[in-house]
């Protein structure tokens, strides 16, 4: 497959997954779009060898999450507007859960998103986020407790 066709196939296969992950970390639809575009540009520049689709997806997710982390550290990030209500949620009854997830710090949002929305195991999340597996498991445990407390307090 030629390179332009390969990129087109990658974009079609992974754009929604990468966008949802970037939204979970950044909380801003426009920045998430930029982060996803940067991930695909990195794919063009690096041309990594990934024999399976799962490895492609993991590589692109790792690049996207790392790009999001870099964006969160940027000094101009502190001068932005509040979060928009454009985070993709399937149903109106999910807004309480969505608000609870968005109330979490970025690292915790990314972990929760990768585990519950993308279906990754803790070892895979640790590899994507560049952290230890025990750290991911303890973060998930703390997030579950926080989310449970937040959702139990809502009417």
C-alpha positions in Angstrom: 0.0 0.0 0.0 1.4 3.4 -0.9 2.1 5.9 1.8 -0.8 8.3 1.1 -3.2 5.4 1.0 -1.7 4.0 4.2 -2.2 7.3 6.0 -5.7 7.5 4.8 -6.4 4.0 6.1 -4.8 4.9 9.4 -6.9 8.0 9.8 -10.1 6.2 9.0 -9.3 3.4 11.4 -8.1 5.4 14.4 -9.2 9.0 14.2 -12.2 8.6 16.5 -10.3 6.6 19.1 -7.5 9.2 19.2 -9.9 12.1 19.3 -11.8 10.6 22.3 -8.6 10.0 24.2 -7.3 13.5 23.5 -10.7 15.0 24.6 -10.5 13.0 27.8 -7.0 14.3 28.6 -7.4 17.9 27.4 -11.1 18.6 27.8 -11.0 20.9 24.7 -12.3 19.7 21.4 -10.1 22.1 19.3 -7.0 21.1 21.1 -7.9 17.5 20.8 -8.2 17.8 17.1 -4.7 19.4 16.9 -3.3 16.7 19.1 -4.7 14.0 16.8 -3.3 15.8 13.7 0.1 16.0 15.4 0.0 12.2 16.0 -0.7 11.4 12.4 2.1 13.8 11.4 4.4 12.0 13.7 3.4 8.8 12.0 4.4 10.2 8.6 7.7 11.6 10.0 8.7 8.4 11.9 7.1 5.7 9.8 7.3 3.2 12.7 7.2 -0.5 11.9 4.0 -2.0 13.4 3.1 -5.4 12.0 -0.4 -5.5 13.6 -3.2 -3.0 13.8 -3.2 -3.2 17.6 0.4 -2.0 17.7 -0.4 0.9 15.3 -3.3 1.9 17.6 -1.1 1.7 20.7 1.7 3.7 19.1 -0.7 6.4 17.9 -2.4 6.5 21.3 0.9 6.9 23.1 2.0 9.7 20.8 -1.4 11.4 21.2 -1.4 11.1 25.0 2.2 12.4 25.2 1.3 15.3 22.9 -1.6 16.1 25.2 0.7 16.0 28.3 3.0 18.5 26.5 0.0 20.7 25.7 -1.1 20.6 29.4 2.4 21.8 30.5 2.5 24.7 28.1 2.4 28.1 29.8 -0.3 29.5 27.5 -2.6 26.7 28.8 -3.1 28.6 32.0 -4.7 31.5 30.2 -7.4 29.5 28.3 -11.2 29.6 28.7 -13.2 27.1 30.7 -14.1 23.7 29.2 -16.7 23.5 26.5 -19.7 21.3 26.6 -18.6 19.5 23.4 -17.1 16.4 24.9 -18.7 13.5 23.1 -21.3 11.7 25.3 -23.7 9.2 23.9 -26.8 10.0 25.9 -28.1 12.9 28.1 -28.4 10.6 31.2 -24.6 10.2 31.0 -23.9 13.8 31.7 -23.6 13.3 35.5 -20.9 10.6 34.9 -19.3 12.8 32.3 -19.1 15.8 34.6 -17.7 13.5 37.3 -15.0 12.3 34.9 -14.2 15.8 33.8 -13.8 16.9 37.4 -10.8 14.5 37.7 -7.2 15.8 37.1 -5.8 15.1 33.5 -3.7 12.1 34.4 -6.7 10.4 36.1 -9.0 11.3 33.2 -6.6 9.7 30.8 -6.3 6.5 32.8 -10.1 6.2 33.2 -10.7 6.9 29.5 -8.1 4.3 28.4 -9.5 1.7 30.8 -13.2 2.1 30.5 -13.8 3.7 27.1 -11.0 2.2 25.0 -10.8 -1.2 26.8 -7.1 -1.3 27.5 -5.7 -3.5 30.3 -3.6 -1.9 33.0 -0.3 -3.2 31.6 -1.2 -1.6 28.2 -2.2 1.7 29.8 1.1 1.7 31.7 3.0 1.3 28.5 0.9 4.0 26.7 1.3 6.5 29.6 4.9 5.6 30.4 4.1 4.7 34.0 4.3 1.6 36.2 1.5 -0.9 36.1 1.0 -0.6 39.9 0.7 3.2 39.5 -2.1 2.7 36.9 -3.9 0.2 39.1 -3.8 2.4 42.2 -4.8 5.5 40.1 -7.8 3.5 38.8 -8.8 2.5 42.3 -8.6 6.1 43.6 -10.6 7.3 40.6 -13.3 4.7 41.2 -13.6 5.9 44.8 -13.7 9.6 43.7 -16.3 9.0 41.0 -18.4 6.9 43.4 -18.3 9.7 46.0 -19.1 12.4 43.4 -22.0 10.4 41.8 -23.4 9.4 45.2 -23.7 13.1 46.1 -25.6 14.0 43.0 -29.4 14.1 43.2 
